[in-house]
């Protein structure tokens, strides 16, 4: 049992930064912040906001962003402290290994795999919606009806919140989502520097479009559209599928501002992906905290502003769930703006997909270096591009298939619960590390400890319990699969366990 909870010493973690089989250090604070903004602003602001506003929160989605952003702020402070202490690949997995032991590290690492894989699939699904809208706009400009055939335009089924049932979409697969995922995979294999340059260009475009949405859309706000402000209630709190406070939809799922925050939380998951690039930072002890906090604060302000504009321009029951922002401008007669926003949204969502797919192989890399996954595959770094190319290709195909066959709503909620779970672990790990390693070097210290980590844990748990029960079942099922792999392979090949036993780690 002692091997299950063996902790990885800080010295061993820091030693992993040396050697030839490490990633290339090319990122500074601007590049990291760009990656954070690239990962955060995208599907949440251009796609998911429509679904949450229409189905769960109404105009109160503005406060949903505030609640979710507050939880992220507390978690971000904890992430920043750990990222400055242990600047190696792996993010929350690495932090858990140093504080909670190998078993919890495996659980959180496996959870991160779920977060980034399903999150990427969600983003790809949102990308497909805007791509098809832009294709139709281009066709209309040439007096043509350009569209993707229905059989390859969406996932095979949808979830209808009002009835609580699934219905056929009369489609076989979402081909655009499948193809864009494979294209991003090729870019990621080519190298981190190329990926960052590609992302930076897209971030500039989408920030310009977001500024346009806020600046121009503000002139078309009708305050009447904000009444009632919370048509589905202010709460929507449940406990394992049993609603405690608030309304329910036809399937028994919670509705309200807090329930909306639990789902819209997906929009914030990008900032933690910054910490997975720790091994590629020039000065990680300084730059990682800057990148994490700067990207989160900037994006939270923009999210709330866009939510205010969107809900002020269009009544709740008329907000589109597929392309809400561009359709809002089109509904006010601004057809030219519909073009601009669709291009910006497509660009923004592409950058989110790139950063999220960039993060997952680096979690696999950290786990395989510890012997918990086969290093010959997951720790393989390309001799020329210096990227974890094998796992990047594997993840690319997995994300492509999920985005092609699963609908957006199911994917988004599954990502949210996985991310919230990771945040709970990181906040708890800060409390433990402050007690067990009080004298460790901390270039960045989270303020107001223990209040900050305890508040982060509390709000994240509140949001987790406000998600539908089936999300818990899916999370538990995923973790069970992970435990089978750990006890079947990881525990036997653990580098730390063999090091502590005085034997040579297995290859």
Secondary structure, 3 states (H helix, E strand, C coil): CCCCCCCCCHHHHHHCCCCCCCCCCCECHHHHHHHHHHHHCCHHHHHHHHHHHHHHHHHHHHHHHHHHHHHHHHHHHHHHHHHHHCCCCCCHHHHHHHHCCHHHHHHHHHHHHHHHHHHHHHHHHHHHHHHHHHHHHHHHHCCCCCCCCHHHECCCEEEECCCCEEEECCCCCEHHHHHHHHHHHHHHHHCHHHHHHHHHHHHHHHHHHHHHHHHHHHHHCCHHHHCCCCCCCCCCEEECCEEEECEECCCCCEECHHHHHHHHHHHHCHHHHHHHHHHHECCHHHHHHHHHHHHHHHHHHHHHHHHHHHHHHCCHHHCCCCCHHHHHHHHCCCHHHHHHHHHHHHHHHHHHHHHHHHHHHHHHHHHHHCCCCCHHHHCCCCCCCCCCHHHHHHHHHHHHHHHHHCCHHHHHHHHHHHHHHHHHHHHHHHHHHHHHCCCCCCCCCCCCCCHHHHHHHHHHHHHHHCCCHHHHHHHHHHHHHHHHHHHHHHHHHCHHHHHHCCCCCCC
